[in-house]
Amino acid sequence: MQKWVSELLAWFNSEQRDMPWRDDVQPYKTLVSEVMLQQTQVVTVIPYFNRFIDAFPTIQELANADLQQVLKLWEGLGYYSRARNLQKAAKFVCEDLQGVFPSTYKALMELPGVGPYIAAAIISIAFDTPVPVVDGNVLRVFTRYWGIDDDIRDAKVRKTLFDRLTPYIESSRDPSSFNQGIMELGALICSPKSPDCSVCPIREECYANAHS
C-alpha cells in the first residue's frame, strides 16, 4: 500500500465527521444520502436525511409512497428532480429487480438518477467494492496532488483520475474509507480557495504543496 494511501485512511478513521448514514451503512441509505448531497452541503442534508429515513425506512416504503409526500419531505432541498428520480429508482429496484438492490457498478448505473459518481459511492461504501469516486472534491484534490493543470470540467480529466486512482483503491483494502477519505479531505482541508496544507495528511508528496 502506498504511503499516502495509508496516511489518508488513518486520517479519515480518526477525523471523519459524524453523519447518520455512516452509523448504519446500507445500500438504500447510501443512495438516499448521496442523492441528497448532490449540490447540497452536509450540514443542510443531515436533518432532511433523518426525516426522510424516518418516513421511509426501507426502499419498499419509498417505492410505495405517494409522490406528494416524498416531495413535501424534500421541500427546501431544491432540485426536485432528485426526489422524483430517487423514488423512480426505488420502484425500479422493487418492481423490476424483485427488491434486490443492485450490487455491481454497471447495474447501479441503470437506476434512474444514478450516474458514475453515485454508483461508485454506493458500490464502494455499501458493498466495499474498489471503484474510485470522482466528484468535485476528488478532482480538486488530485489535480493538485499530481500537478494536473487541465480544466477539471474536461471529461478527459475525470477519466484520467478514475484510471489513476483505480490501482490505489484496489490496494487500499478499504474502498469505503478510501473514497470517503478523499471526499472528506476535499471538504475539510483541500478547499477550493484556501487549502490548509499544513494539516493535510498527504501533503508530503503533493505537487501543489511543494510548488506553493
C-alpha positions as CSV (number, residue, x, y, z in Angstrom):
1,M,0.0,0.0,0.0
2,Q,1.3,3.4,-0.9
3,K,2.3,5.7,2.0
4,W,-0.2,8.4,1.0
5,V,-3.0,5.9,1.0
6,S,-2.2,4.6,4.5
7,E,-1.9,8.2,5.7
8,L,-5.3,9.1,4.1
9,L,-7.0,6.1,5.7
10,A,-5.5,6.8,9.1
11,W,-6.6,10.4,8.9
12,F,-10.1,9.6,7.8
13,N,-10.6,7.0,10.5
14,S,-9.7,9.5,13.2
15,E,-11.1,12.7,11.8
16,Q,-14.3,11.8,9.9
17,R,-17.4,13.8,10.7
18,D,-20.3,12.1,12.4
19,M,-23.1,11.5,9.8
20,P,-26.2,9.4,10.2
21,W,-25.7,7.4,7.0
22,R,-22.3,6.3,8.4
23,D,-23.8,4.9,11.5
24,D,-25.8,2.2,9.8
25,V,-24.3,1.5,6.3
26,Q,-26.9,0.1,3.9
27,P,-27.2,0.5,0.1
28,Y,-30.6,2.2,0.4
29,K,-29.4,4.8,2.9
30,T,-26.2,5.4,0.9
31,L,-28.3,6.0,-2.1
32,V,-30.6,8.5,-0.3
33,S,-27.6,10.3,1.3
34,E,-25.7,10.6,-2.0
35,V,-28.7,11.9,-3.9
36,M,-29.3,14.5,-1.2
37,L,-25.7,15.5,-1.1
38,Q,-25.6,16.4,-4.8
39,Q,-25.2,20.2,-4.8
40,T,-26.1,20.4,-1.1
41,Q,-23.9,20.8,1.9
42,V,-23.7,18.0,4.6
43,V,-24.9,20.3,7.4
44,T,-28.1,21.0,5.4
45,V,-28.7,17.4,4.4
46,I,-28.5,15.7,7.8
47,P,-31.9,16.8,9.2
48,Y,-33.5,16.1,5.8
49,F,-32.0,12.7,5.7
50,N,-33.1,11.8,9.2
51,R,-36.7,12.9,8.4
52,F,-36.7,11.1,5.1
53,I,-35.5,7.8,6.6
54,D,-38.0,8.1,9.5
55,A,-40.8,8.4,6.9
56,F,-39.4,5.8,4.5
57,P,-37.1,3.4,6.5
58,T,-37.0,0.9,3.7
59,I,-36.7,1.1,-0.1
60,Q,-40.1,-0.7,-0.4
61,E,-41.8,2.0,1.7
62,L,-40.3,4.7,-0.5
63,A,-41.4,2.9,-3.7
64,N,-45.0,2.7,-2.3
65,A,-45.1,6.2,-1.1
66,D,-47.3,9.0,-2.5
67,L,-45.1,11.3,-4.6
68,Q,-46.5,14.4,-3.0
69,Q,-45.4,13.1,0.4
70,V,-41.9,12.5,-1.0
71,L,-41.8,16.0,-2.5
72,K,-43.1,17.5,0.8
73,L,-40.2,16.0,2.7
74,W,-37.8,17.2,0.1
75,E,-39.1,20.8,0.4
76,G,-36.3,23.2,0.9
77,L,-33.6,21.0,-0.6
78,G,-34.4,22.1,-4.2
79,Y,-33.6,20.3,-7.4
80,Y,-36.8,18.3,-7.1
81,S,-35.9,16.0,-10.0
82,R,-33.6,14.3,-7.5
83,A,-36.5,13.3,-5.3
84,R,-38.5,12.1,-8.3
85,N,-35.6,10.1,-9.6
86,L,-35.0,8.7,-6.1
87,Q,-38.5,7.3,-6.0
88,K,-38.2,6.0,-9.5
89,A,-35.0,4.2,-8.5
90,A,-36.8,2.7,-5.5
91,K,-39.7,1.5,-7.8
92,F,-37.2,0.0,-10.2
93,V,-35.5,-2.0,-7.5
94,C,-38.7,-3.2,-6.0
95,E,-40.6,-3.9,-9.2
96,D,-38.0,-4.8,-11.9
97,L,-35.4,-6.3,-9.6
98,Q,-37.8,-8.0,-7.2
99,G,-36.5,-5.9,-4.3
100,V,-32.8,-7.0,-4.7
101,F,-30.6,-3.9,-4.6
102,P,-28.0,-3.9,-7.5
103,S,-24.6,-4.9,-6.3
104,T,-22.4,-4.1,-9.3
105,Y,-21.2,-0.8,-10.6
106,K,-22.8,-1.3,-14.0
107,A,-26.1,-2.4,-12.6
108,L,-26.3,0.6,-10.3
109,M,-26.0,2.9,-13.2
110,E,-29.2,1.5,-14.6
111,L,-31.1,3.1,-11.7
112,P,-32.9,6.4,-12.5
113,G,-30.8,9.4,-11.4
114,V,-27.7,7.3,-10.7
115,G,-24.5,8.2,-12.7
116,P,-20.9,7.2,-12.4
117,Y,-20.3,9.2,-9.2
118,I,-23.3,7.9,-7.2
119,A,-22.8,4.4,-8.5
120,A,-19.1,4.4,-7.3
121,A,-20.1,5.8,-3.9
122,I,-22.7,3.1,-3.3
123,I,-20.6,0.2,-4.6
124,S,-17.6,1.3,-2.5
125,I,-19.4,2.4,0.7
126,A,-22.1,-0.2,0.9
127,F,-20.5,-3.1,-0.9
128,D,-16.8,-2.5,-0.3
129,T,-16.0,-2.8,-4.0
130,P,-13.0,-0.8,-5.2
131,V,-14.3,1.7,-7.7
132,P,-13.0,5.2,-7.3
133,V,-15.4,8.1,-6.8
134,V,-14.5,11.2,-8.9
135,D,-16.5,14.2,-7.8
136,G,-15.6,17.9,-7.5
137,N,-13.7,17.3,-4.3
138,V,-11.7,14.4,-5.7
139,L,-11.0,16.3,-8.9
140,R,-9.6,19.3,-6.9
141,V,-7.5,17.2,-4.5
142,F,-5.8,15.1,-7.1
143,T,-5.3,17.6,-9.9
144,R,-3.4,19.5,-7.2
145,Y,-1.7,16.4,-5.8
146,W,-0.4,15.2,-9.2
147,G,0.1,18.6,-10.7
148,I,-2.5,18.3,-13.4
149,D,-3.2,21.7,-15.0
150,D,-6.0,20.7,-17.3
151,D,-9.5,22.1,-16.8
152,I,-11.3,19.8,-14.3
153,R,-14.5,20.3,-16.2
154,D,-13.0,18.4,-19.1
155,A,-14.3,14.8,-19.2
156,K,-10.8,13.6,-20.0
157,V,-9.5,14.8,-16.6
158,R,-12.3,12.8,-14.9
159,K,-11.3,9.7,-16.9
160,T,-7.6,10.2,-16.1
161,L,-8.2,10.4,-12.4
162,F,-10.6,7.5,-12.4
163,D,-7.9,5.4,-14.1
164,R,-5.0,6.6,-11.9
165,L,-6.9,6.1,-8.7
166,T,-8.2,2.6,-9.5
167,P,-5.0,0.7,-8.6
168,Y,-4.7,2.7,-5.3
169,I,-8.2,2.0,-4.2
170,E,-7.7,-1.7,-5.1
171,S,-4.6,-1.8,-2.9
172,S,-6.2,0.0,0.0
173,R,-8.2,-2.9,1.3
174,D,-10.8,-0.4,2.5
175,P,-12.6,1.1,-0.6
176,S,-15.2,2.7,1.6
177,S,-12.8,4.7,3.7
178,F,-10.6,5.4,0.7
179,N,-13.3,7.2,-1.2
180,Q,-14.9,8.9,1.8
181,G,-11.5,9.9,3.0
182,I,-10.7,11.8,-0.3
183,M,-14.1,13.4,-0.3
184,E,-13.7,14.4,3.4
185,L,-10.2,15.8,2.7
186,G,-11.5,17.9,-0.1
187,A,-14.4,19.2,2.0
188,L,-12.4,19.9,5.2
189,I,-8.8,20.7,4.2
190,C,-8.2,20.9,0.4
191,S,-10.8,23.6,-0.1
192,P,-11.3,25.5,-3.4
193,K,-9.8,28.8,-2.2
194,S,-7.9,28.4,1.0
195,P,-6.5,24.9,1.4
196,D,-4.8,24.3,4.8
197,C,-1.8,22.3,3.5
198,S,-0.2,22.4,6.9
199,V,-2.6,19.8,8.3
200,C,-3.1,17.7,5.2
201,P,-2.3,14.1,5.8
202,I,-0.9,13.6,2.2
203,R,1.0,16.9,1.8
204,E,4.4,15.2,1.8
205,E,4.2,14.1,-1.9
206,C,1.7,16.8,-3.1
207,Y,2.8,18.7,-6.2
208,A,0.8,21.8,-5.2
209,N,2.2,21.9,-1.7
210,A,5.8,21.6,-3.0
211,H,5.3,24.4,-5.5
212,S,3.2,26.8,-3.5
